[in-house]
Amino acid sequence: MNAPLKKPLMGEALLAKLTGRLGDKATVEKICSGFGEVYAVFLPDIIKSETNLDVEVAYLGCDSGHKNELVANLGDNTTLVDATLRNWSPNITLACGNSFIITLMEHLLGAAADAVEQPADRLLSVIELELAVMVFDKFANVLRSAVNAPGGFEPVLEFPHAFETRIKPAEDKPDEFAAAINMSITLSGITSDFSLIVPQAALLKTTVTVPKAKGQSAKSTEWSDQLSEQVRRSPVTLDAKIRLQDLTLRTISKLAAGDVIPFHDRGDVRVEVSANSKELYICEFGRSGEHYTVRVKDTINSDDELIRHLMN
């Protein structure tokens, strides 16, 4: 007796369409273009009011597919943030090209527009990641202002991370259909890409609203003040250099474990302390209990000069 034939499983895409998790191409593109319009109108106004810098934002189109695949296609020179917007979507990813963060940092440090060059492809520094926190906060707030999520909740963002350090998704965890809303942002002639990747389950329920631009142009010190404060709270690795007594190459070649090389100074031992190759202090060598120490005798650079150097 033949066993009854099993009915074929419903296709993943068809099931997603029937349950509101996958839309047709025209519908998705229309919603995504609405987001593109919001960012093109609203984001330059925010950045202008915060930094007095002019940026241009343009919508480049959208891509549809599984969310993990869309994120994987972003490219290496990118920094990402995972975010949640309550009552809208718990699985949002924001991505921005590193060149925008680097260029913005140069401007906030006082660089002239004609002196800014196309940055090399590289990871963001610790201080640049701190700036990225503020940048992604602005990106996420534009998103919040554009969607009709009830409650008016603030977006919750994780700390930015490099594309290459992103944890690979678990293979046994089902992926969801999403759309990548792709845009460009141009500052001082340097154009970077940024994207908003959102599950289609959230997009298809969204009515996009274009907020009114504020038209503010007065320069605000908010970003630079926050950045300076974050720099002051950032850990810095210090290096101490002590000059040793001059030795001949013959003597150096015969040194063995246990041999002692005297300090060059006979009295107070001079120590030069630096950070990021920037000389900071002239110190003297000493000891406190079980710890060897240095005592600051003189400073080499002003506080502002030090902050600017460490920011770079």
Order of alpha helices (4+ residues) and beta strands (2+ residues): alpha-alpha-beta-alpha-beta-beta-alpha-alpha-beta-beta-beta-beta-alpha-alpha-beta-alpha-beta-beta-beta-alpha
